[in-house]
Amino acid sequence: MKGNAKVIEALNSLLADELTAVNQYILHGEICENWGYKKLHELARKRAIDEMKHAEKLMARILFLEGAPTVSVLRKMSISMKIAEQFKNDRGLEVDAVQGYNDAIALCNRVGDGATRELLEHILMDEDRHVNEIEEKQDQLRQMGEGIFLSEQTD
């Protein structure tokens, strides 16, 4: 089924966002693992897996629409060696993703692509959850202070 060129372009842009997020989350998770913060490592790992699944769905949809998935494009990653900055940077990725999905959903509505819109709405729900999870950790970090918060993140 030949898809709308603008929808395919939007899907490829979202794919670049997802692939960037995978890499950023994996690296932040490995940094946390290296420091012994196993719980933070696991949270970052789970988000990376979610983003990989999103990327897979986007690739499948692009192919279904007879487009070519672009997997060689990544956005600028924001890596940090400080936990608070990792949360800030990761939240930024997710907030941008929410905006990107909302924009793509609006495009799908304009061009009458309900199936792609529905797929994007499901992914958007995950992205909203990611924002909430990161904000929850940011709140805990502020309320507990860094020392107590980090002591809770070990195994």
N, C-alpha and C positions, 0 to 999 in steps of 0.2 A: 504494500500500500504506500503510494508516494505521499510523503508528508509535506507539510508547509515548511518552506525553507527557513522562515523566521523561527518557527518552533524548533526545528533541528538545530539552528544556531543557538537558541536559548538553552536547549538541552546540553549542547557541547560546552557552553559557558558554565552551567551547573556542574557538569562532569569535571571540569577543571577545578572548581571549588571543592568538590568532594575528594578528588585525588590529592589536592593540597592539604586538606584537613587530615586525611589518612596519614600522610607523612609527618605532619606537625604533631598529631596525637601520639604516633608511635615513638617519635623522638622524645617528647615530653614524658611519656610513660617510661621509656628506658632511662631517662635522667632520674626519675623518681625511684625506679627499681635500683639503680646504682647507689642511691643514697639510703636505701633500705625502707622507703615508703611504699610498701607493697600494696596497700589499699589504693593509693593514688595511681600507682602503676596499673592496677586492675581497672580502675575507672577510665583511664585514658585508653587502655586496650579495648575495652568494651565500646567506647565511642568510635575508635578507629575501625572496629569490625562493623559497626552500624554504617559508617561512611563508606566502607568497602561494598556493603550490600546495596547502598544507594547508588554507588558508581556502577555496579553491575546492572541494576534495574535501568539506569539511564542509558547505558550502552545497548542493552537489549531493545529499548524503545527506539533509540536512534536507528538501529539496524532494521527494526520493524518498519520504520518510516522511510526506509531505503536511503538513509544517510550514512555517513562515515563517522564513527566515534573518534574524537581526537583525544588520544591519551598521552600525547607528548607535551601538553601545555600544563604548567603549574603556575599558580599565583605565588606571590612573595610570601614566604613563611615567616612567622614571627616567633622565633625560638627564644626561650629565656632559661637562665640557670637559677631563677628565683621563682618559688612556688606562686606567690601572689601575681607576678607578671605572667606566669604560664596561664593562670586562670583568666586574667584580663585578656591576653592574646587569644586564648581559646574561645572565650565568650565573644570576642570580636568576630571570629570566624563564623560562629553560629548565628549571630545577629545579622551578618551580611548574607548568610545562607537563607535565613528566614525572608529577608527582603528579596533575594533573588528568586526564591520559590514563589512568593506572592506575585512578583512581576511576571514570571513565566505562566502562572495560573491565569492571570488577567489576559495575557496574550492568547492563551488557549481558548479562553472564553470569547475573545474577539474573533478568532478564526474558526470557531466551532469545532475544536478538537477536545471533546469531552473525555475520551479515554486517557489522553495524555494528562489532562487536567486532573483527573481522578488519581492517577499515579503520583503526580506531584503533590496533591493534597495529602496523601498518605505519608510521603517523605517529609512534608512540612510538619506534620504532627511529631515525628521523631526529632526534627530540628528544634521545635518548640520545647520538647522535653529536655534536650541537651542544654538549651539556654537555662532552663529552670534548674537543672542539676548543677551546672557550673555556678549559678548565682547562689544556690544553697551552700555550696562549699565556700564561696567568697564570704557569705554572711557568717558561717562558722569560723572562718579564719579571723574575721574582724572581731567577733564576739569573744572568742577564746584567747586570742593572741596567737602569734606564730608558734611559740614554743609548745604550748599545750595542744594546739591543733595538730602540729607535726608529730607530737608524741602519740597521738591517736591514730596515726596513719601507718604505723609499723605493724608487723604481723604478730 
